[in-house]
Every structure is written in structure tokens, then in C-alpha cells.
């Protein structure tokens, strides 16, 4: 599933290419998603991100909310692109398409003035890359689940928005914290290492254009490069790359999700 860096990469691309364009047509074969024809004639004002959601603000007072779910990604001006289930035709004759092999993506419209109280967004925790998101807030949010497994706690969207399976693994590897550790037992030093690792990993992945180990592509249809820089995620059986560490990356299941970690330098705090 696209996480914060992949969604932000998409948002950056949309703002660069389609901002200011008028929508002249809309098509979708999603059965559960309803996008009204009222967006035809509206201009795309700006696109932003909230958690893993893309918010396309329109000049008619509506916002197009898109959650790409497992396999979704936007592409621009790519005729005959596979698995397209939603299209916006623009006033320059180009088409913005949502490719979604598994057809899980969510595409809806919401009155822009009602966004903050929308049930699709109101449950989300703070944004980890906001300037105001400092260590005290990070610590406070994670300690709302003091006895939870830290891997699952980092992925809890009501605590911190945007972190999923890939980046929770990478954050914990860099911080030296075992995925089964409990927040209440993790020393402040490791909490600070997690906080700094979170900021660094998410920003690094955005710089690399996101992670394309699975289906994600940017709006040009190109792969991101962060998958070439994994330290833990899906590296089971490979040597740990931490200098001086002789560990082998292992895998275990936390809840229903796989966790990849080094059993040598990632310490278990319980």
C-alpha cells in the first residue's frame, strides 16, 4: 500500500502538472465510488495530502478525496495504461488516470468546508513531517498505547498519520528497536532515535520518489527508488547492513503484518 512518501510524491507531481487545469470529463467503473458530474467545469486549485489520502481541491467548493489503497496510483497522459478505473479529462486534452489492479481504491467528493469533520479524515493523528510535530508530541501519541507492540503502534493511523509496513520496519531498524517492544518500556534515548529516524526515513523516501517494490508508480508511470535502499523491509535472510553488526534480517508476524528486523542490534524492550 502506498504510504506517506508515495502519496506525497503523487501530490507533488499533481501540483506540478495539473494545477490550474479545468476538468472537462469524468469516467469511472468503480461500483462503490460515486463522483458526481458537478466536478465537470471545475478547476484543480491545489492538491495536498492528509495521511495516506490525496485531497484535490476544486474551484466549485468540492474536494476529490482519493485513497490509493493496495495497488492504486495516478498516471498522467499515458494512453492504454493498464488497470485504469477512474479518469479525469482535462482542458488540454490530456487524461489523468487512476490505475488500480485490485480495484480497492476509494474515490469520493466531499464539500471542502466539511473536510475536517469528514469520517474519512477526522480519525487521523498528526502529520509526522509537519514542522510543529516535535518529539514531545511523538512521545505523547505513542504512549496512548503503552502496552502495544511498537510496530503496530507506529502504524496506527489514529496516532500518527501515514506510516505503514515499509517505513515502520525501516524506522525501527535505524533506531535499534525490536518490533515487539512495548512503548512503556522503551527508554527515552530510543524514543528519540525513533523520532529522528522517522523524520529522516520519510524525507529520504520522498527524495527517492517513493518505494516501488510493489505496484506504486509516480504520475509519469515511473518507479521510485527507495526500494533500493531498504535496510530491513523484505530483506529476510540477508546480512544486516549496520556497520559492525553480524545479524541476519529475520521476519515475524505482528498482528496480521510482517515485521522485518535484525535480531542482533534491534533490542527488545518489555
C-alpha positions as CSV (number, residue, x, y, z in Angstrom):
1,X,0.0,0.0,0.0
2,X,1.3,3.5,-0.8
3,X,2.4,5.2,2.4
4,X,3.2,8.8,3.2
5,X,6.2,9.2,0.9
6,X,4.4,7.6,-2.1
7,X,1.3,9.7,-1.6
8,X,3.4,12.9,-1.1
9,X,5.3,12.1,-4.3
10,X,2.0,11.8,-6.2
11,X,0.8,15.1,-4.6
12,X,4.0,16.8,-5.7
13,X,3.5,15.5,-9.2
14,X,-0.1,16.6,-9.4
15,X,0.6,20.1,-8.2
16,X,3.4,20.4,-10.8
17,X,1.4,19.1,-13.8
18,X,-2.4,19.5,-13.4
19,X,-2.8,22.5,-11.0
20,X,-5.0,25.1,-12.7
21,X,-6.4,22.7,-15.3
22,X,-10.1,22.5,-15.8
23,X,-11.9,19.2,-15.7
24,X,-13.9,18.6,-18.9
25,X,-14.9,15.0,-18.3
26,X,-15.0,12.2,-15.7
27,X,-15.3,8.5,-16.0
28,X,-15.2,5.6,-13.5
29,X,-16.2,2.0,-13.4
30,X,-15.9,1.7,-9.6
31,X,-19.2,0.4,-8.3
32,X,-18.9,1.7,-4.8
33,X,-17.4,5.1,-5.6
34,X,-19.6,7.9,-6.8
35,X,-18.1,11.0,-8.4
36,X,-20.8,13.5,-9.5
37,X,-20.8,15.3,-12.8
38,X,-20.8,18.5,-10.8
39,X,-17.0,18.5,-10.9
40,X,-17.0,18.9,-14.7
41,X,-16.1,22.5,-15.4
42,X,-14.2,22.9,-12.1
43,X,-10.6,23.9,-12.0
44,X,-8.0,22.0,-10.0
45,X,-6.8,24.5,-7.4
46,X,-4.3,22.5,-5.4
47,X,-3.6,19.0,-4.3
48,X,-2.5,18.1,-0.8
49,X,-2.0,15.1,1.4
50,X,-3.6,14.0,4.7
51,X,-2.2,10.8,6.0
52,X,-2.4,8.4,3.0
53,X,-5.2,10.4,1.4
54,X,-4.9,12.6,-1.7
55,X,-7.1,15.7,-1.5
56,X,-7.7,17.5,-4.8
57,X,-9.3,20.9,-4.1
58,X,-11.6,22.1,-6.8
59,X,-12.9,25.6,-7.7
60,X,-16.5,24.5,-7.3
61,X,-16.1,24.1,-3.5
62,X,-15.7,20.4,-3.6
63,X,-12.6,18.2,-2.9
64,X,-11.9,15.0,-4.6
65,X,-10.6,12.5,-1.9
66,X,-8.6,9.6,-3.2
67,X,-7.1,6.8,-1.1
68,X,-5.0,4.6,-3.4
69,X,-5.3,1.5,-1.1
70,X,-3.2,-1.5,-2.1
71,X,-2.4,-1.0,-5.7
72,X,-3.6,2.4,-6.9
73,X,-1.5,5.1,-8.5
74,X,-2.2,8.1,-10.7
75,X,-0.7,8.5,-14.2
76,X,-0.8,11.5,-16.5
77,X,-1.1,11.3,-20.3
78,X,-0.5,7.6,-20.5
79,X,-2.9,6.2,-23.1
80,X,-3.7,2.5,-22.8
81,X,-2.2,2.3,-19.3
82,X,-3.4,-1.0,-17.6
83,X,-6.0,-1.4,-14.9
84,X,-7.5,2.1,-15.2
85,X,-10.8,2.5,-13.3
86,X,-11.0,6.3,-13.0
87,X,-10.2,9.1,-15.4
88,X,-10.3,12.9,-15.4
89,X,-10.2,14.5,-18.8
90,X,-8.6,18.0,-18.7
91,X,-8.9,21.1,-20.8
92,X,-5.6,20.5,-22.5
93,X,-6.9,17.2,-23.9
94,X,-4.8,15.1,-21.5
95,X,-6.1,12.5,-19.2
96,X,-5.3,11.9,-15.5
97,X,-5.9,8.2,-14.8
98,X,-6.1,6.1,-11.7
99,X,-4.6,2.6,-12.2
100,X,-5.7,0.1,-9.6
101,X,-5.1,-3.5,-10.3
102,X,-7.1,-4.8,-7.3
103,X,-9.8,-2.2,-7.5
104,X,-9.7,-1.3,-3.8
105,X,-9.1,2.4,-4.2
106,X,-11.5,5.0,-2.8
107,X,-12.6,8.0,-4.9
108,X,-15.2,10.3,-3.5
109,X,-16.1,14.0,-3.4
110,X,-16.6,16.0,-0.2
111,X,-17.6,19.6,0.3
112,X,-14.3,21.3,1.0
113,X,-15.7,23.1,4.0
114,X,-16.6,19.8,5.6
115,X,-13.2,18.1,5.2
116,X,-12.0,18.4,8.8
117,X,-15.1,16.6,10.1
118,X,-15.3,14.0,7.4
119,X,-15.3,10.5,8.8
120,X,-12.6,9.7,6.2
121,X,-10.2,12.1,7.9
122,X,-11.3,13.1,11.4
123,X,-9.8,10.0,13.0
124,X,-6.3,10.6,11.7
125,X,-3.4,11.5,14.0
126,X,-0.9,14.3,13.4
127,X,1.3,14.6,10.4
128,X,4.8,13.4,11.2
129,X,6.6,15.7,8.8
130,X,4.8,18.9,10.0
131,X,7.2,21.4,11.5
132,X,5.1,21.5,14.6
133,X,5.3,17.8,15.1
134,X,8.1,17.7,17.7
135,X,9.5,14.9,19.9
136,X,7.1,15.6,22.8
137,X,4.1,15.1,20.5
138,X,5.6,11.9,19.1
139,X,6.2,10.5,22.6
140,X,2.7,11.6,23.8
141,X,1.0,9.9,20.8
142,X,2.8,6.6,21.0
143,X,2.2,6.4,24.8
144,X,-1.5,6.3,24.2
145,X,-0.9,2.6,23.5
146,X,1.8,1.9,26.2
147,X,1.3,-1.9,26.0
148,X,1.0,-2.2,22.2
149,X,3.7,-3.7,20.0
150,X,5.7,-0.8,18.7
151,X,5.5,-2.0,15.1
152,X,1.7,-1.8,15.3
153,X,1.7,1.4,17.3
154,X,3.7,3.2,14.7
155,X,1.2,2.0,12.0
156,X,-1.8,3.2,14.0
157,X,-3.2,6.0,11.8
158,X,-5.1,7.5,14.7
159,X,-1.8,8.1,16.5
160,X,0.5,9.2,13.6
161,X,-0.8,9.5,10.0
162,X,0.9,8.0,7.1
163,X,3.3,5.3,8.4
164,X,2.7,1.7,7.2
165,X,4.5,-1.6,6.9
166,X,7.6,-0.4,5.0
167,X,8.5,2.6,7.0
168,X,7.8,1.2,10.4
169,X,10.3,-1.6,9.6
170,X,12.9,1.0,8.4
171,X,12.4,3.3,11.4
172,X,12.8,0.6,13.9
173,X,15.9,-0.8,12.2
174,X,17.6,2.6,12.3
175,X,16.5,3.2,15.9
176,X,17.7,-0.2,17.1
177,X,14.3,-1.2,18.5
178,X,12.8,-4.6,18.2
179,X,9.2,-4.6,16.6
180,X,7.7,-6.4,19.6
181,X,9.0,-3.8,22.1
182,X,6.4,-2.0,24.3
183,X,6.3,1.8,24.3
184,X,6.1,1.9,28.1
185,X,9.4,0.0,28.3
186,X,11.3,1.8,25.6
187,X,14.0,4.2,27.0
188,X,13.8,7.9,26.1
189,X,17.0,7.6,24.2
190,X,15.5,5.0,21.8
191,X,12.3,7.1,21.6
192,X,14.4,10.0,20.3
193,X,16.2,7.7,17.9
194,X,12.9,6.5,16.6
195,X,11.7,10.1,16.2
196,X,14.8,11.2,14.3
197,X,14.7,8.0,12.2
198,X,11.1,8.6,11.3
199,X,11.8,12.1,10.0
200,X,14.9,11.0,8.1
201,X,13.4,7.9,6.5
202,X,10.2,9.6,5.3
203,X,12.1,12.5,3.9
204,X,14.7,10.2,2.2
205,X,12.0,8.2,0.5
206,X,10.3,11.3,-0.8
207,X,13.6,12.4,-2.2
208,X,13.9,9.0,-3.9
209,X,10.4,9.3,-5.4
210,X,8.8,6.7,-3.0
211,X,9.0,3.0,-2.9
212,X,8.1,0.8,-5.9
213,X,8.9,-2.7,-4.6
214,X,5.2,-3.4,-5.3
215,X,2.8,-1.6,-7.7
216,X,3.5,2.1,-6.9
217,X,4.5,4.4,-9.8
218,X,4.6,8.2,-10.0
219,X,2.4,10.1,-12.3
220,X,4.8,9.7,-15.2
221,X,4.4,5.9,-14.7
222,X,8.0,5.6,-13.4
223,X,9.2,3.7,-10.4
224,X,10.5,5.3,-7.2
225,X,13.9,4.2,-5.9
226,X,13.6,3.8,-2.2
227,X,13.2,0.0,-2.5
228,X,16.9,0.0,-3.5
229,X,17.8,1.5,0.0
230,X,15.9,-0.9,2.3
231,X,17.7,-1.9,5.5
232,X,15.1,-4.2,6.8
233,X,11.8,-4.4,4.8
234,X,11.7,-7.7,2.8
235,X,15.4,-8.4,3.4
236,X,14.7,-11.7,5.3
237,X,17.8,-13.9,5.4
238,X,20.2,-11.2,4.3
239,X,23.1,-9.8,6.3
240,X,22.3,-6.7,8.4
241,X,24.0,-3.6,6.8
242,X,24.5,-1.8,10.1
243,X,28.3,-1.3,10.4
244,X,29.8,-3.8,12.8
245,X,26.6,-5.8,13.1
246,X,26.7,-9.5,12.2
247,X,23.0,-10.1,12.4
248,X,20.8,-11.7,9.7
249,X,17.5,-10.0,8.9
250,X,14.6,-12.0,10.3
251,X,10.8,-11.9,9.9
252,X,7.9,-12.4,12.3
253,X,4.2,-11.6,12.3
254,X,2.9,-8.7,14.4
255,X,-0.9,-8.7,14.4
256,X,-1.6,-9.5,10.7
257,X,1.5,-7.8,9.3
258,X,5.0,-9.0,8.6
259,X,7.9,-7.3,10.5
260,X,11.4,-7.4,9.2
261,X,14.2,-6.7,11.7
262,X,17.7,-7.5,12.9
263,X,17.6,-9.7,16.0
264,X,21.1,-8.6,17.0
265,X,21.2,-4.8,17.1
266,X,17.4,-4.2,17.5
267,X,16.8,-4.6,21.2
268,X,13.6,-5.9,22.7
269,X,12.2,-3.6,25.4
270,X,9.5,-5.2,27.5
